[in-house]
Amino acid sequence: MADKKFKRIGVLTSGGDAPGMNAAVRSVVRTAIQNGVEVMGIIGGYRGLVENDMKLLDARDVANIINHGGTMLFTDRCLEFKEESGLQKAVATCRENKIDGLVCIGGDGTFRGAQDLTRRGIPCIGIPGTIDNDISATDYTIGYDTAMNTVVDLVDKLRDTCESHARCNVVEVMGRNAGYIAINTGLATGAVGIAIEEFPFDLDGTIEKMKELKKAKKRNFIVIVSEAFGNEYSENLAKRIEKETEIETKFARLAHVQRGGRPTLRDRELASLMGYKAVELLLDGKSNLVVCIRDEVICGIDIEYALTYDKLCKGKIKAEDITGYSQEQVAKMVADAKIREDRMRTSYEIASKISI
């Protein structure tokens, strides 16, 4: 698998931490070592490249981390790296430390950084690590499954209290601008309502449903809200629900507790497979790719294509973004985006229909 020109690679984690990042780092390190390639662990994401902060890792350095949340390499959001001067420092650091390529674990900002470095002569492969699952090119991101399980566990606990007091809890979950955590945890916890940006939320209908369920002697109610609506939305929603239903309603913002904890089997498995694939691609001479899982197949997708497709899925595409792509490629993006949206809509509609 190894290309002789690769004697040493680097690995970093950037942006928000996600459970499973350690499993990915472990996989990268051990896969590279088995192919006769050294690995430098970059400390604090891209800041570590700018400030030349790193250490050589061996197989034992990554022992017993697969079950830990967070990231042993730490993470940061480095503003200096976004400037040309910072990028040049990062490139110089790679040259000085004889780093032939990088594996960059994180979200879309991490991938843009990997793309910038690739363009400046440092081959990079990205691995999607974010609890939000908002990297459209992949079906799942590392950390997403663990975050959802954390939400389900906490909401189950809230429901116990709701049942005891005949109460409602409006629960705000993370996901940045994506509603995946909200939809799936709402479905899994039997939420009476799910509010996300992607689809209209029928608040009046939800309130009427709650009134009817109250008459039918239902004592506990959960409403899941995506953080995309902003800080005040969930609190105001709780007040309105209480006023109009006369059901005591509390508000809970789960916040960053969703980022921590032991990664689930799903995240450990995904991270391990993606870490292996990232090194395989890099040592085969590939670069500027993000490792994705699509229909249960691990593959590499061009970062530029992935970022463009992501904009299309999120409704942020501009005409200039698709110049250089063929009509067939654009049509494929549109079709894939429609499939992704339809899957999301199906889960959303089913959750609403069975919350009675």
N, C-alpha and C positions, 0 to 999 in steps of 0.2 A: 504493500500500500504506500509506503513512504517514498517520497521524492528525495533524492540525495541532497538537494540544495537546502532542505529544511533540517537544520541542526538544532534550532531552538525556536519555540513559539511562546507567546504570552497569552494569558487568560485574564479577563477582568469582568467585574460585575458593575453595572452602572444604573442610575436611576433608582426608582423605588425598589426596596428589597422584596423578595418573594420566596415563600417556602419551596425548596427544591433547587434553589441556586447552588447550594453546597453540593448536592448530588450531581449537578451538571459540571461543576468545577472538578469534582473527584473523577468523573468519567473522562473529562478532557485530559487531566494529568496522567491518568493511568493508561489511557489509549495511546497518548503520545510516547510515554516512556516505553511501552511495549513495542513501539516502532523505532526505538533508538533515538528519540527526539527529546531534548530537554524542555522543561516548562518553567517560565517565569510567572509567578503570581503577581499581578499588578495591584497595588494597594490603593483602595479608594477610587476605583473606576478610572475615568480619563484624567482625573487629577493626578493619579499616580504616574501616568505617562508624562504629564507636564512637569511634575516635580521630581521625576526619576526616583520613585518610591516603589520598590519591588523586591522580591526574594525568589531564589531558586527553590522549586518544590520537588520533593521526591514522593514515591508512592506512600510512604508512611506519614507524610505531612497531611495527607487527605484521608487518613484512616479515621473511622468513627465520626464522620461529619455528615454522612448520608441521611441520618435521622434528625439533624438539627435544622431549625429554621434560620432565617437571616442569611448572611453571607460571611464566610471566614475571611474573604478578601476586602470586606467592607465596601461601602458605596458612597457616592457623592454626586452632586450636580455641579460640574465645573464650568463656570461662565467663561473663564479664560480660554478653555478648549474650543469655544465657539468662534473665537477670533483667529485670524490667520497666524498671528504671532504664537498663540497657544498651540495651534496645530503643528507649526514648525518645530516647537519645542518637543512635542510628542514624537514627531518623526525622528528628530535628533536623538531622543532617548532610545528609541528602537534601534537605531543604527549603532549607538554607543554600546548597547547591551547585546548586540548581535541577535536581535529578535527578527526572525524571518517572516513571521506572520502572527496574527492575533485572532483569538476567539473572544467575541464580545457578547456578553449575556445581559439582556435588558429589554427595554421597549423601543418604541419608534425613534425616540431621541438617540438611543444607543446605536440604532442602525444607521441613522444619518451620520453619526460620528464615524462609524465603521466605513461608510461610503466615502467620507472625506479623506480618511487615511488611505483607503485603497487607491483613490485618485492621486495620492501623493507617494505611491510606491510601496505602501505597506499592505500586503494582502490580508483581508479580513473576512471572517465568517461570523454571522450573527446567530444567536440563539434567543428565542423569545421568552423572556422571564418577566412576567407581570401578572399580578392577581386579577387584573381587569379583563383579560381575554380580549383586548381591543386591538390586537394585531390581526387584521382581517385575512391575511394570506394563510394563516394557520387555523385549524379547527380548535386547538387548545394551546394555551400558553402555560409555562411552568408557574405554579403557584395558584392558578385559578381553582383547581379542585380543592386544595386545602382551604383556601379562603371561603369557598362555599360551605364546606363542612363545618368550619368555625361558625359561620353565620347560623347554620341550621342548629348547631348545638346551643348557641346563645338564645335563639328564638324559641327553641323548645323549653328552655328554662323560663323565659318570659311568659310563655303560654301557661305554665303551671300557676304563676301568680295571677294571670288574667282570669283563669278558671276559678281560682279561689275568691277573687274579688268582683267577679262579673265585670271585667274591665277590657279595654282595648289598648293595644300598644302599636303606635306608629314607629316603625323601625327603619332608620336610614342606613343604607349599606353603601359600600364603596363601589368603584367601577369607573371612576372618572366620568367620561362622557358616554360610556357604554352601559347598557342595561342588562347585560348577561347575568351578573351576579344576582340582581334583583329578580329577574324573571325566574331563574332556576331555583333560587332559595324560596321565592314566593310559592312556586309550585310544590316544592318539597316540604314546606311547612304548613300548607293549607291556608295560605293568606287569603283573606276575604277581598283584598284589593292590592294591585301592584301598579305603582306609578313610575313610568320610565319616559324618557324623552322621545324614544323612537315611535311610540304609538300613543294616540290620545287616551288620556285617563278619564273615564266616566265617573267623576266624583259624585255627582248627583245620584247616578245609578247605584254606586257603592253604598252611599248613605241610605238609600231606600232599601237595599238588600239587607243592610245591618239592622234596620228597624224591623223588618219582617223576621229575620233570624232571632232577634231579641224576643219577639212575640212567641216564637217557637221554642223558647227556653234555652237558646244558645247563650253561654256565659262568657266565652273567650273569643276575642277578635284580634287578628294580626293584619296590619297593613304595611307592606314593604315599599319603600321609596328609594329611588336611585339618588345618589348625592349630586347628580348632574343638575338638579333643580336649584341648587344653592342652599345656603345655610338656613334661611328663614322659612323656606317652603314647608319642610316637614313639621316644624313647630306650629306654624299657622294651620296646617292641615289637621294636626291633632286637636287644636282648639276648636276648629269648625266642626269636626266629627263629634266632639263632646257636646257642643252647643246644639247641634241639630238632631242627634240621636239620643241624647241624655244618657249616654254610656260614658262612664268615667274613662278618660283616655290619657295615657301617658306617652311621652316621647322618649325614644332611645336612639342615640347616634353611636353606632358600634365603632366607627372610626378605625384607628390604626391597629386595634387588636386583631383585625382581620388579616393583617400582614404577617403575624407571627405564628409560632407553634410548629410542632412536628409535621413535616410534609406527609401527605397521604401516600399510599401505595401508588396511586395513579401518577402523582407528581414525581415520585422517586423513579418510577419506571420511565416516564416520559423524559425526564432530565437526563437519565443515564443513556437512553437511546439517542437523544439529540446531541449530547456531548460526544459520543462516539462518532456520530455522523459528521459533526463539525470538523473534527480532526481528520477524518477520512477525506472529506472534501478538500481541506486545506493542503494535506500532504499529496493529494492527487493533482495539485496545481490549480485548483479552483479558488476563486475569491469573489468578493462583493455579492455573497449569497446569504440568505437567511434560512436556517433550518426550520422546516415546517412539518406538521403532520396533517395530511389531507386524506380523508376516508381511510384512516388508520395506516397510511403509508408515510414513512419518514422520507423527506425529499429536500432538495435545495432549490430555492427560488431567488431569482435576481432581486437584490435589494431595491433597486430603482423601480422595478415592476411592482414589488410588494408595497412600497410606499405610495405609488400611484394608485394601485388597486384599493389601498386603504382609504385614500381620499375619496375615491368613487363611492365606496361603501358608506362613508360617513357624510356624503353629500357636499363635499368640499372641493370637488374636482373643478379645474379651470381648463379652458380650451388649450392653453399652452402646455398643460401637464401631459396631454396625450399626443402631442406632436412627436413624431418618431416611431409611434406604434402603428402597426398596420390595422386596417379595418377589422380583420379577423381577430387580432389581439384585443382590440377594444370591445368587440362583440362578445368575446370570451369573458372579459372582465365584467361586463354588464350582466351576462347570463349567470356567472358565478355569484355576483352580488345579489341577484334576485333569489337564487337558491338559499343563500345565507339569510336574507331577510325573511323568506317564507318559513324557514325552519324556526326562526325566532318568533315570528307571528303565530305560528301553530302552537308553540309552547305557551305563549301569552294568552291565546284564546282558550286553550284547554284549561289553564289555571283558573280563568274567570268562570268557565262553565261548571267546574266541579267544586267551586267554593260555595256550597249551599248548605 
